[in-house]
Every structure is written in C-alpha cells, then in structure tokens.
Amino acid sequence: MWKKVFLVLLAAGLASGCQNVRKVEKPDNLIPEDKMVDIIAEISLMQSARNFNKKLFEESGTKPQKYILEKYNVDSLQIKKSSDYYADNVSVYERIYDSVKSRFEKLKVKLDSVHEREEAIKDSIAQIEIDSLAALDSLNTDNKLKDIPADSLVEEEKQPEKDSLIEPVSNQ
C-alpha cells in the first residue's frame, strides 16, 4: 500500500515539476550564429592543440581564453549566455555544430592536400640527391683515367700529308 502511495506521489511530483520549465531568454548581446560557429571551432582547435602537445602549447605562452575573447571581441559571460540560448533551441544548436563539423572536414581536406605536397617535395629532393650522387660518381675522373691506355695520352707528332708538293714550314 505504501509503495502505491509513494509511486503516485512521485508521479505527481514529476508531472508538476516538468510544467514549469522556463525557456532561456534571448540575451541582449547574443552572439550571431556564424560568429558562434567561429568561436566554437576556435575553442575546439585550441583544446586539440593543447591535448596534442601540452608542453609545447604551454611553452608558446598562448592563453586560449584570452586569445578567443580578444579575437572575437566578446566576454565569457556573453559566450555562456549565447551558448545557453542556442542549446535551448536544439535545431539552431545542431545547425551550429553541423557547421563546425563541416568546417573541420574542409580543414582536414586542406591539411591532407598540404601533407601530400610536402611528401611529394620530400620525394623529389630525395630523387635529386640520388641523381646528383650518380652524376658525381660518373664524373669521377680517377676511374675513367684508369680505363684509358697511358700511351694514348701522349700527343702524336703530326705527319705531313704524302700527296703534298711542298713540305710544311713547321717540319723544316
């Protein structure tokens, strides 16, 4: 019997508690959706950079919160109120996060393209080094001179042409 009374009171409490859910009011200084996309994307990049190499990130001296607030000319309360407002409007919030996701996908394509170009450049440099070493090896005169007979290096005396009527002056 007490279980039934408890369940009825619990159900009544839950039902009455859900009736007074207030919607978040639109803040006076609401950050526009496109700027909110920029801010959320920037925050995500900063967190990723910090998580990727915390020591290097800290040594750079970058203060993520200060950087974002100054870059977008907003304050933390404005970001919080705008975020709460958009979170209360689920369709708008999904659109914002879909835009952030799309931006990261485009960024990934760009970064993959840059990575491919860097790899192609590295491969080209390696091939040039191999070719230049091969060229240096082919220019090595020590090996070439060993293959030439020593008596062929001595200049032969020019013999006058036999059908000539006059002997050349240089032979006289």
C-alpha positions as CSV (number, residue, x, y, z in Angstrom):
1,M,0.0,0.0,0.0
2,W,2.8,2.4,0.9
3,K,4.5,1.6,-2.3
4,K,1.4,2.6,-4.3
5,V,1.1,5.9,-2.4
6,F,4.8,6.6,-2.9
7,L,4.6,5.9,-6.7
8,V,1.5,8.1,-7.0
9,L,3.3,11.0,-5.2
10,L,6.4,10.5,-7.2
11,A,4.5,10.6,-10.5
12,A,2.6,13.7,-9.3
13,G,5.8,15.4,-8.3
14,L,7.5,14.6,-11.6
15,A,4.5,15.8,-13.6
16,S,4.2,19.1,-11.8
17,G,8.0,19.6,-11.9
18,C,8.1,19.4,-15.6
19,Q,5.4,22.0,-16.2
20,N,7.5,25.0,-15.0
21,V,10.5,24.5,-17.3
22,R,11.4,28.0,-18.4
23,K,12.9,28.7,-21.8
24,V,16.2,30.7,-21.8
25,E,15.5,34.3,-22.8
26,K,17.4,35.7,-25.8
27,P,20.3,37.7,-24.4
28,D,20.6,41.3,-25.4
29,N,24.2,40.8,-26.7
30,L,23.5,37.4,-28.4
31,I,26.4,36.3,-30.5
32,P,25.3,35.7,-34.1
33,E,25.2,32.1,-35.3
34,D,28.1,32.5,-37.8
35,K,30.3,34.1,-35.1
36,M,29.3,31.4,-32.6
37,V,30.5,28.8,-35.2
38,D,33.8,30.6,-35.4
39,I,34.2,30.7,-31.7
40,I,33.3,27.1,-31.1
41,A,35.6,25.9,-33.9
42,E,38.4,28.0,-32.5
43,I,37.9,26.7,-28.9
44,S,37.9,23.1,-30.3
45,L,41.2,23.7,-32.2
46,M,42.8,25.3,-29.1
47,Q,41.8,22.3,-26.9
48,S,43.0,19.8,-29.5
49,A,46.3,21.6,-29.8
50,R,46.8,21.7,-26.1
51,N,45.8,18.0,-25.8
52,F,48.2,17.0,-28.6
53,N,51.3,18.6,-27.2
54,K,50.6,20.2,-23.8
55,K,54.2,21.1,-23.1
56,L,54.8,22.8,-26.5
57,F,51.4,24.6,-26.1
58,E,52.3,25.9,-22.7
59,E,55.8,27.0,-23.8
60,S,54.2,29.0,-26.6
61,G,52.7,31.2,-24.0
62,T,49.3,31.2,-25.6
63,K,46.3,31.8,-23.3
64,P,43.4,30.3,-25.2
65,Q,40.6,32.0,-23.3
66,K,42.2,35.4,-23.6
67,Y,43.1,34.9,-27.2
68,I,39.5,33.9,-28.2
69,L,37.9,36.7,-26.2
70,E,40.1,39.3,-27.8
71,K,39.9,37.9,-31.3
72,Y,36.1,37.9,-31.4
73,N,35.7,40.9,-29.1
74,V,33.4,39.1,-26.7
75,D,33.4,38.3,-23.0
76,S,33.0,34.9,-21.3
77,L,29.5,35.8,-19.9
78,Q,28.4,36.6,-23.4
79,I,29.6,33.3,-24.7
80,K,27.9,31.4,-21.9
81,K,24.6,33.2,-22.3
82,S,24.7,32.7,-26.1
83,S,25.6,29.1,-25.7
84,D,22.8,28.5,-23.3
85,Y,20.3,30.2,-25.6
86,Y,21.3,28.2,-28.6
87,A,21.4,25.0,-26.6
88,D,17.8,25.6,-25.6
89,N,16.9,25.9,-29.3
90,V,18.0,22.4,-30.4
91,S,17.6,22.9,-34.1
92,V,19.7,26.0,-34.1
93,Y,22.3,24.4,-31.9
94,E,22.5,21.3,-34.3
95,R,22.9,23.7,-37.2
96,I,25.8,25.4,-35.4
97,Y,27.6,22.2,-34.6
98,D,27.0,20.8,-38.1
99,S,28.7,24.0,-39.4
100,V,31.6,23.4,-37.1
101,K,31.9,19.8,-38.2
102,S,31.7,20.8,-41.9
103,R,34.5,23.4,-41.2
104,F,36.7,20.7,-39.7
105,E,36.1,18.4,-42.6
106,K,37.2,21.1,-45.1
107,L,40.2,21.8,-42.9
108,K,41.2,18.2,-42.9
109,V,41.0,18.0,-46.7
110,K,43.2,21.1,-46.9
111,L,45.7,19.7,-44.4
112,D,45.8,16.3,-46.3
113,S,46.5,18.2,-49.5
114,V,49.4,20.1,-47.9
115,H,50.7,16.9,-46.4
116,E,50.6,15.2,-49.9
117,R,52.5,18.2,-51.4
118,E,55.1,18.1,-48.6
119,E,55.6,14.4,-49.2
120,A,56.0,14.9,-53.0
121,I,58.6,17.6,-52.3
122,K,60.5,15.3,-49.9
123,D,60.4,12.5,-52.6
124,S,61.6,15.0,-55.2
125,I,64.5,16.1,-53.0
126,A,65.5,12.5,-52.3
127,Q,65.4,11.7,-56.0
128,I,67.5,14.8,-56.8
129,E,70.1,13.7,-54.2
130,I,70.2,10.3,-55.7
131,D,70.6,11.7,-59.2
132,S,73.3,14.2,-58.1
133,L,75.3,11.4,-56.4
134,A,75.1,9.3,-59.5
135,A,76.3,12.3,-61.6
136,L,79.2,12.9,-59.2
137,D,80.1,9.2,-59.5
138,S,80.0,9.4,-63.3
139,L,82.3,12.5,-63.2
140,N,84.9,10.7,-61.1
141,T,87.9,11.1,-63.4
142,D,90.1,8.6,-61.5
143,N,88.0,5.7,-62.7
144,K,87.9,7.0,-66.2
145,L,91.6,7.6,-66.5
146,K,92.3,4.0,-65.4
147,D,90.5,2.7,-68.4
148,I,92.5,4.8,-70.9
149,P,95.8,3.3,-72.0
150,A,98.8,5.5,-70.9
151,D,100.4,5.7,-74.4
152,S,97.2,7.2,-75.9
153,L,97.6,10.3,-73.7
154,V,100.9,11.3,-75.5
155,E,100.3,13.6,-78.4
156,E,101.3,12.1,-81.6
157,E,103.5,14.1,-83.9
158,K,101.7,15.2,-87.0
159,Q,102.9,13.6,-90.2
160,P,102.9,15.7,-93.3
161,E,100.4,14.7,-95.9
162,K,102.0,12.5,-98.5
163,D,100.4,14.0,-101.5
164,S,101.6,17.5,-100.7
165,L,104.1,19.1,-103.1
166,I,105.7,21.3,-100.5
167,E,106.8,20.3,-97.1
168,P,105.1,22.4,-94.4
169,V,107.1,25.1,-92.7
170,S,106.7,23.7,-89.3
171,N,108.6,20.5,-90.2
172,Q,111.7,22.3,-91.6
